[in-house]
């Protein structure tokens, strides 16, 4: 499964993300910190936080995305969404972020898959239980769309093998998309999500059961 894009977010603290991205701070901060991509929300409760849209990518009706991320712990009300978007916009109350995303929400021990079409969010992967580890733990996930079939890998501690994916089907939204992610909080004030090794894979590749292999923060490999 060859990677078509990889961002390791290597750079000086406070630097912008690479020019491959179009980013929006939404009152917060989106930059590089400790060789990771940082998305810091504003302190206002229940707010949409920083967003990033891989505007340099070629739009495709399918996608295959691997991501590593760090959230603030098991009780903080914060959210991370990632997936494919036709326009790169979005917010927690149902904006125009047309596409498909996985959402992670550690305060209620779960994750789910959502489709958004014309501003209406609809769950097409029901909430899955997941006990998030302590704050500061790096996790990994992967999300793949191939035709009307979806494959979503539950988070694992970075470097661990994934279990078999959760599968679903949906054909509601058919426009071409590009990878994107966005963050938000749910009443906890300012929250931080860190992103690393954001990898776009060839969506035509096999499903497989990927095992991330890390070597000195270089890239995510799949076998």
C-alpha positions, 0 to 999 in steps of 0.5 A: 500500500503505497503512500501518496502523501506523508507529513511528519510535521517536522519544524520549528516550534510555532511554524506553520504547517506545510504549504500542502495544507490550507489551515484555519485557526478559528480563534485558536492556534494551528502550528508545529510544536515538538515536531508534531502538528498542534491544533489548539482550540479557543477557550470558548466552550463548545467551539469549532477549533482549528481545521486543516484541508489537504488542498494540494491533494487530487480530489477523489471519491475514495480515500485511505488515511492513516493518522497518529494523534494525541488528545488531552486524556479521558475526561476532557470534552474535546473532539478530533474529526478526520476523513474526506471533505469536498470543501474543507469547511465544517463545524461541530454544529453541522456546517458545510463540511460535506464528506465522511469523517471519523470522530473521536471523543474521549470524554464519553469513551467512544468513536464513530463515523459520520456522513455530512451532506448539505450540512446534515450530519448522519451517523453511518458507523454507530458509536464504538466503545473505546477506553482512551489511555491517559493524557499524553499517549499517542494513538493511531487510526486509519479510515478508508473509503472504497466505493460504497464500502468503508473500513474504520480501524479503532484507535490503538496505541501508536506502534501497536497492531490494529484489530480488524476494521469496523465496516459499513456501507453508504452511498449518499455523498458521491462528490470527490473529496480531499483529506481533512481534519478538524478539532473542537471542544465541548465545554472544557475551555481550550483543548489541544490535539497533536497530529503526526505522520498524517499519511494518505494511501492509495485508496485502490490498495488492498484492505489488509490489516495494517501494522504501523512500523515506526523508525525514528519518526520517519513514516508509517508503513503497512504490511 
